Each structure stands twice: as structure tokens, then as C-alpha cells.
Amino acid sequence: MPLVIARSTSIGATNGLLIRNRQALETAKRAKYMLMDKTGTLTEGKFTVATTLHFADQSQEEILATMAALESHSEHPLATGIKAAAIEQKLTVPAAENVQVMKGVGLSGTVDGIQYEIVNARYLQDHQLTYDKTQADQWAAAGNSLAFLLKGQHVLGMVAEGDQLKSSSRAFVAELKQQGITPVMLTGDNHETAKKVASQLGLTEFQAELKPEDKVAQVKAYQQHGVVMMVGDGVNDAPSLAQADIGVAIGAGTDVAIDTADVVLVHSDPADILNFLSLAKATNRKMVQNLWWGAGYNILAIPLAAGILAPVGFILSPAVGAAIMSLSTIVVALNAMTLHLKRA
């Protein structure tokens, strides 16, 4: 068994699969659900600002500049898009102080002595804050991710940012279905955006506006019905990666997610999971073959060594027995070395 596992991890490494937990190779054959983060996993995670809206007295430029000031302290993909837009529009971005992460929500901080927050749509709903929901929903329905700027309990404005699906995502989802694995998208993004992306991917199951603890709860719920694989790339995904039977991290993701995962996709391509599943199946076949060979050898060799055929004049000498034992080990090793990856 160790020879087969060692061969598998070596093959995985040469094909962009860093297998950190070898037990994952044995568990994968029973995978029933593939839970996936959206941003950076199924999409490129390279946001561009589609529009900036203002709901109060501040101009669009002031809204974007203030948000860029806060986001200058963040490496989140949404933050990168906002900062890039401010640079492109040649805006003067003020300094932000006391910036803190609002877990599963956004950021808070002080700009020019005024306290601001950048939050998601769920935060507005939970706190029953009023804003131009019609405009926001229109941009969300087009597949954009939304971020809102608050001052106190007042919604000042928002940005809508677009992202692109990874080229392999649609085929990846379709192949999972072919293999009898149910794909499910879990995202912290708003429901309308998630619905649009799910439609583009052919997904029938998705959950939106999730906090990190909500994703963990979803993993636990699906685990009641079968083996769960979870794929993600961010800090928010780390708890759910740890909870899943097999956690898979995107190689371009955060160190926290990678350190938590059982398998790392070095090339950041979700389709490489199909190669992992193929390798896992081939690994299990080889282990069964070697198990049968070892068992068969012992079933035949032990009675012979005990002299069961001595009455008919056949005696297995210790030297011959040792040679056959060595041959058996060689056969098992050679069989392990014939393992190869049938790429999906």
C-alpha cells in the first residue's frame, strides 16, 4: 500500500496536484458532493468596477475614493478592483486609519476623521438599512458583485464589480454531474449575483450571502448524506475546508486556505480536481490488486512451506521460499509503478 500511495503522490505532484493528506486518495472514491466557493475558484477573481452609484450628497468620485482608501488595507479581490478603478480614474485617495476587518461583512475605518464601513448586501438587510434596492438588484442580476459604503446607518453609495468565469468551470461542473457527484456553489456574494453565475454554470444547487460559519454549517449538513469535498481559496473558506472530508485549495489562494487543505491545485484550475478523482480511483484499483496478490501468495505459499505436499514428495525448501517471497515483493512494487494518471 505505501508504494502505491507514494507513486500516486509523485504522479499528482507532476500534474499540478499537491496531495498533503494521503488519506484523501482513499476517501475520494466515495465523494458524493462537491461544494465550491465562487470567487477565485469558479471565477477568475479579477474584478473590474462596472459602475459606481451614489445614494446621498457625495459624488461618484468621492464614493470611489473613500472606498479605495479603506480597501488599500485589504487584498481581497473586490478591494483590488476598487483600488484599480481609483487609479484608472486618477482620483486622489485619502489615507485611512484604524481599518478593521468585519468578518464575513467587509471593512470599517476612519477617513478624514469620519467613520465609514464597506459592507455587503446581507448586512444592509440584517440591519434594515434603506437604499436604492432597485438599482442595486439590476446590477446584481447582471452578475456583478456589490459593495456598499456606509456612514453611520446611512448608505452613501455602492460599487458594482464584474468577474469572469474560468474557462474550464462549465465543463468541470458538467463532468462532475456525469460522475454522479452533486456540485454545489457556496458564496458570500448576494443572491442575485449567485443566481446568475449558477445559471451560467448549469448549477441547480447554490447558497448565497454566507458567512464563514454558514459555509461550515452547509458542509456539515451535506455530510449527513455522504462524503463532501470542499473547494475554496480564501481565508473565509479555511474553516469549511477543515470541516469537509476532503478540503481542496486553489493554489493562488491565501496561505491559510492552503495550509488547511488536504489537496492543493497548483495551477489554480478547478478542472484539475477531475484529475485528482481519476488518480484516486486508479490508486484504489492498484491497492486492491496488490492486496489480492499478497493474499493469494500467502494462501498458496504458507501451506506449501508447512509441508502440505510432503506426502507426495514435494518439499519447499527455506531458500526457495525466501526467493519466492522476494519475487512477490518485486511483483507488488512493479505493479505499483505501472500506476498512471488518465487525465480527465
Beta strands, then each sheet from edge to edge (+ up, - down):
strand 1: 17-19
strand 2: 31-37
strand 3: 48-54
strand 4: 96-102
strand 5: 106-111
strand 6: 114-119
strand 7: 145-151
strand 8: 154-162
strand 9: 182-186
strand 10: 206-207
strand 11: 227-232
strand 12: 246-250
strand 13: 263-265
sheet 1: 1+ 13- 12- 11- 2- 9- 10-
sheet 2: 3+ 8- 7+ 6- 5+ 4-
end
